[in-house]
Amino acid sequence: MCTEKISVEKMTVDVTIPSEVTVSKEENQIQVTGKLGTLTRDLSKIPIKVDIVQDSIKISSYGKRKKDFAIINTAKSILNNMIRGVERGYTYRLKIVFAHFPISVKVKGSEVHVENIFGERAPRIAMIVGSNTKVKTSGEDVLVTGPSIEDVSQTAANIESSTKIKGKDQRVFLDGLYIYSREAGIA
């Protein structure tokens, strides 16, 4: 029988909070507020403990396995993305590509209508995810901007996948909208 004591120390990671960003916690809801808006995230499904201490967020695990450390780093990335989002925001750029039929992109409410792909009469519709996500067209580019990286990237993916060509060789028929740039900061 082993007589030595094994001390189970929790792993802890700190995320610094900039001066122009405020972070509040109510139960497992983390709310980050900055100049570009407010983001809220529910961390109740992640097995971690989150504490806000002065100008930093302390994330600690309940164990000390490799998997627990991976979970801590995932939570750290989520919180860093939220802080960066309310400070600077995110921009995804999509390029409009067509060979014969000119494609037009129009924003109508919470939908993006992509019209005239291969001369189709019905527009292809993509949903805009999130209330703070903005979509605008400028020339041959479509800009998707907002403070939440999840909402911005999902909206850009919705637009790109709505223009996917089915039943034809995609190496030949290249018409559509394609993501070509992911940037931090709102353009």
URMO-V805793 format. One record per helix or strand. SS is the DSSP state (2 for helix, 1 for strand). FROM is the first residue (numbers start at 0). TO is the last residue. If there is no record, write none. Layout:
ss;from;to
SS;FROM;TO
SS;FROM;TO
This chain:
ss;from;to
1;11;15
1;21;25
1;28;33
1;36;41
1;47;52
1;55;60
2;65;86
1;89;96
1;103;107
1;110;114
2;116;118
1;123;126
1;133;137
1;140;145
2;148;161
1;175;183
